[in-house]
Amino acid sequence: MASESTPTFDIPKECIAGVVKNEGPDFYVEVEKVPVPEIGPEDVLIKLNATGLCMSDVHFMMNDWALPKMSELGTKCAGHEGAGVIVKVGEKVKNLKVGQRAGHKPLQDVCHTCESCKAGRDNYCPKGVFTGLACDGSYKQYIVSPENYTTLIPDGVSDYIAGPVMCSAATIYTSIKESGLKPGNWAVFPGGGGGVGIQGVQLAAAMGMRPIVVDTGDERAKMTKEYGAEEFVDFKKGDPVEEVLKLTGGGAHAVFVTAVQAYPLSPKYLGARAGGVVMCIGLPPAGSFHIDLDPSSLIFRNQSIKGTLVSSLGDLDETLEFAARKKLHLEPTVVGLSKWNECVQKLKRSEIAGRVVVDFNQE
């Protein structure tokens, strides 16, 4: 021990990583040993205990978004939902300390000087470095994070909860805030049984809104009801739009689209609701799942379509506070290293309900 308050950690030369192989439609993840990265004077080194698996990881590895390839940017490891502990700090680090719990989120760093950064909208920084695309992400056990863009994890929030908060929960929290919804309003979640949607359901319920999930299957119906959904509409058992309009008395106040297949239908869930808004969250593959709009409905009913990306530093801290208050209590499926690729492939095929977390300490 360096002192009674500061632990020390033995840092190996190599660490565990889930490395993307055969980048493209038939990718897979292979567990390998890779070098532990070196940190700069203003960086910290975080040893991750867990990483969530997010659909964005799949898109990065499939390379089906209109973005550069991971390999073109020198990146081997996807992931942006990491939770762990700071094990080393750079010589110019002033405020963070070894032993503090910290996360790894969708943006590794931003410029800190542009209009967006100065306005607290750092999630829209044009120079933002996307974790798991422009740099190695949380599929690697040891990661580098700049001190001034590192998020600390509060006491009482487990790594299994904190990892998914870094992206899925915080991303949809930002969307709920920007939707302008008020307590008592109807919030519809197409794909609400997935990892992002289910955390939105919990947050909306905690904020006093009335969540409705549109999804399919008994497992997702049971889970979403347990986590705060007021109603579950199975889209395979009738007309989901008709059912939502009936349940809401004419239309949703907001629709939070995390399942990209739902985009073409999403404005119909608003019905005749004045001021209703469709919040676009899930990023579809390039050229697919467009929204065909009739401007008349936007004009006559003051309806709108709006997009949000990931969360800002401030919104992420607020989301972690919900978790600390036990308002985010999703119990993810936790797997060891041997199940990593299997679970990523299931995620790719939409066979996962809720969230999956990989524990670096479990085989």
Residue pairs with C-beta under 8 A, 6 or more apart in sequence:
1 7
1 8
2 8
2 98
5 99
6 97
6 98
6 99
7 98
7 99
8 98
9 47
9 85
9 87
9 88
9 98
11 36
11 45
11 47
11 87
11 88
11 142
12 36
13 35
13 36
14 33
14 34
14 35
14 36
15 33
15 34
15 35
15 36
15 140
15 141
15 142
16 31
16 32
16 33
16 140
16 141
16 337
16 360
17 31
17 32
17 33
17 34
17 76
17 77
17 136
17 139
17 140
17 141
18 29
18 30
18 31
18 51
18 77
18 78
18 79
18 139
18 140
18 337
18 340
18 341
18 358
19 29
19 30
19 31
19 32
19 34
19 76
19 77
19 139
20 27
20 28
20 29
20 61
20 70
20 76
20 77
20 78
21 27
21 28
21 29
21 30
22 28
23 61
23 63
23 69
23 70
23 71
24 62
24 63
25 62
25 64
27 61
27 62
28 341
28 344
28 345
29 61
29 139
29 340
29 341
29 344
30 341
31 337
31 338
31 340
34 76
34 77
34 140
36 45
36 142
37 45
37 136
37 140
37 142
37 143
37 144
38 144
39 45
39 88
39 89
39 90
39 144
40 90
40 144
40 146
41 90
41 91
41 92
41 93
42 90
42 92
42 93
42 146
42 147
42 148
43 89
43 90
43 93
43 144
43 145
43 146
43 147
44 86
44 88
44 89
44 90
44 93
44 96
44 102
44 144
44 145
44 146
44 147
44 150
45 86
45 87
45 88
45 89
45 142
45 143
45 144
45 145
46 82
46 84
46 85
46 86
46 87
46 102
46 103
46 104
46 142
46 143
46 144
46 145
46 150
47 84
47 85
47 87
47 141
47 142
48 82
48 83
48 84
48 104
48 138
48 140
48 141
48 142
48 143
48 360
49 83
49 84
49 85
49 159
49 359
49 360
49 361
50 82
50 83
50 84
50 159
50 160
50 163
50 334
50 357
50 358
50 359
50 360
51 79
51 81
51 82
51 83
51 104
51 137
51 138
51 139
51 163
51 357
51 358
51 360
52 79
52 81
52 82
52 138
52 163
52 164
52 166
52 167
52 168
52 195
52 332
52 355
52 356
52 357
52 358
53 79
53 81
53 195
53 343
53 344
53 347
53 352
53 355
53 356
53 357
53 358
54 79
54 80
54 81
54 164
54 167
54 168
54 195
54 196
55 194
55 195
55 196
55 282
55 347
56 80
56 106
56 132
56 167
56 283
57 78
57 79
57 80
57 132
57 137
57 139
57 344
57 347
58 344
58 347
58 348
59 65
59 283
59 285
60 67
60 70
60 78
60 132
60 133
61 70
61 78
61 344
62 285
62 348
63 69
63 70
64 285
64 286
65 283
65 285
65 286
66 286
67 133
68 133
70 76
70 78
70 132
70 133
73 133
73 134
73 135
75 132
75 133
75 134
75 135
75 136
75 137
76 136
77 132
77 136
77 137
77 138
77 139
77 140
78 132
78 133
78 137
78 139
79 104
79 131
79 132
79 137
79 138
79 139
79 140
80 104
80 105
80 106
80 130
80 131
80 132
80 137
80 138
80 166
80 167
81 103
81 104
81 105
81 138
81 163
81 164
81 165
81 166
81 167
81 168
81 357
82 103
82 104
82 105
82 137
82 138
82 143
82 163
82 166
83 101
83 102
83 103
83 104
83 153
83 159
83 160
83 162
83 163
83 166
84 101
84 102
84 103
84 104
84 159
85 99
85 100
85 101
85 102
86 96
86 97
86 98
86 99
86 100
86 101
86 102
86 150
87 98
87 142
88 98
89 96
89 97
89 98
89 147
90 147
93 147
94 147
95 147
96 102
96 147
96 150
96 152
100 152
101 152
101 153
101 159
101 162
102 145
102 150
102 151
102 152
102 153
103 151
103 152
103 153
103 162
103 163
103 165
103 166
104 131
104 137
104 138
104 143
104 145
104 166
105 131
105 151
105 166
105 167
105 170
105 310
105 316
106 130
106 131
106 132
106 166
106 167
106 171
106 310
107 122
107 123
107 125
107 128
107 129
107 130
107 131
107 149
107 310
108 129
108 130
108 131
108 134
108 135
108 145
108 146
108 149
109 128
109 129
109 146
109 149
110 117
110 122
110 125
110 127
110 128
110 129
110 149
111 117
111 125
111 126
111 127
111 128
112 122
112 148
112 149
114 125
114 126
114 127
116 122
116 123
116 124
116 125
116 126
117 125
120 312
120 313
120 314
121 312
122 128
122 312
122 313
123 174
123 309
123 310
123 311
123 312
123 315
124 309
129 135
131 137
131 138
132 138
132 139
135 144
136 143
137 143
138 163
138 166
141 360
149 313
151 166
151 313
151 316
151 317
151 320
153 159
153 162
153 320
154 320
154 321
154 323
154 324
155 324
156 324
157 165
157 320
157 323
157 324
159 357
160 331
160 332
160 334
160 357
160 359
161 323
161 328
161 329
161 330
161 332
162 320
162 323
163 357
164 195
164 199
164 330
164 332
164 355
164 357
165 199
165 316
165 319
165 320
165 323
165 328
166 316
167 196
167 310
168 195
168 196
168 199
168 355
169 199
169 200
169 202
169 203
169 319
169 322
169 323
169 328
170 310
170 311
170 315
170 316
170 319
170 320
171 196
171 281
171 308
171 309
171 310
171 311
172 196
172 197
172 199
172 200
172 203
172 256
172 258
172 281
173 200
173 203
173 311
173 315
173 318
173 319
173 322
174 308
174 310
174 311
174 312
174 315
175 200
175 256
175 279
175 281
175 308
176 187
176 200
176 203
176 204
176 207
176 209
176 254
176 256
176 279
177 315
178 279
178 306
178 308
179 187
179 253
179 254
179 256
179 277
179 279
179 306
180 254
180 277
181 187
181 204
181 207
181 209
181 253
181 254
182 208
182 209
182 253
183 207
183 208
183 209
184 208
184 209
184 210
185 209
185 210
185 253
185 254
186 209
186 210
186 212
186 247
186 248
186 251
186 252
186 253
186 254
187 200
187 204
187 209
187 210
187 211
187 212
187 252
187 253
187 254
187 256
188 211
188 212
188 213
188 214
188 244
188 248
188 252
188 254
188 255
188 256
188 269
189 197
189 200
189 201
189 204
189 211
189 212
189 213
189 214
189 229
189 255
189 256
189 258
190 197
190 214
190 215
190 240
190 255
190 256
190 257
190 258
190 259
190 262
190 265
190 266
190 269
191 197
191 214
191 215
191 257
191 258
191 259
191 261
191 262
191 282
192 198
192 200
192 201
192 211
192 212
192 213
192 214
192 215
192 220
192 224
192 229
192 256
192 258
193 213
193 215
193 216
193 217
193 219
193 220
193 221
193 223
193 224
193 353
193 354
194 215
194 258
194 259
194 350
194 352
194 353
194 354
195 352
195 354
195 355
195 356
196 258
196 281
196 282
197 213
197 215
197 256
197 258
197 259
198 223
198 224
198 227
198 330
198 354
198 355
199 328
199 330
199 355
200 211
200 256
200 258
201 211
201 213
201 224
201 227
201 228
201 229
202 227
202 228
202 327
202 328
202 329
202 330
203 319
203 322
203 327
203 328
204 210
204 211
204 228
205 211
205 227
205 228
205 229
205 230
206 228
206 322
206 327
206 328
210 230
211 224
211 228
211 229
211 230
212 229
212 230
212 231
212 232
212 233
212 244
212 247
212 248
212 252
213 220
213 221
213 224
213 229
213 231
213 232
213 233
214 233
214 235
214 240
214 244
214 262
214 269
215 221
215 224
215 232
215 233
215 234
215 235
215 259
216 234
216 235
216 236
216 237
217 234
217 353
219 353
220 232
220 353
221 232
221 234
223 353
223 354
224 232
225 232
227 329
227 330
231 247
233 240
233 243
233 244
233 247
234 240
240 265
240 269
241 265
241 268
241 269
244 251
244 252
244 269
244 271
245 251
245 269
245 271
248 271
248 273
250 271
250 272
250 273
251 269
251 270
251 271
251 272
251 273
251 276
252 269
252 270
252 271
252 273
252 276
253 273
253 275
253 276
253 277
254 276
254 277
254 278
254 279
255 266
255 267
255 269
255 270
255 276
255 277
255 278
255 279
256 279
256 281
257 263
257 266
257 278
257 279
257 280
257 281
257 282
258 281
258 282
259 282
260 282
260 283
260 284
260 285
260 288
260 289
261 289
263 280
263 282
263 284
263 289
263 290
263 291
264 289
264 290
264 291
264 292
266 278
266 291
267 278
267 291
267 293
267 297
267 303
267 305
269 278
270 276
270 277
270 278
270 297
270 301
270 303
272 301
273 301
273 303
274 301
274 302
274 303
275 301
275 302
275 303
276 301
276 303
276 304
277 303
277 304
277 305
277 306
278 291
278 303
278 304
278 305
278 306
279 306
279 307
279 308
280 291
280 305
280 306
280 307
280 308
281 307
281 308
291 305
293 305
297 303
298 304
298 305
311 319
319 328
322 328
330 354
330 355
331 354
332 354
332 355
332 356
332 357
333 343
333 352
333 354
333 355
333 356
333 357
334 356
334 357
334 358
334 359
334 362
335 343
335 356
335 357
335 358
335 359
335 362
336 358
336 359
336 362
336 363
337 358
337 360
337 362
337 363
338 363
339 358
340 358
343 352
343 356
343 358
346 352
346 356
347 356
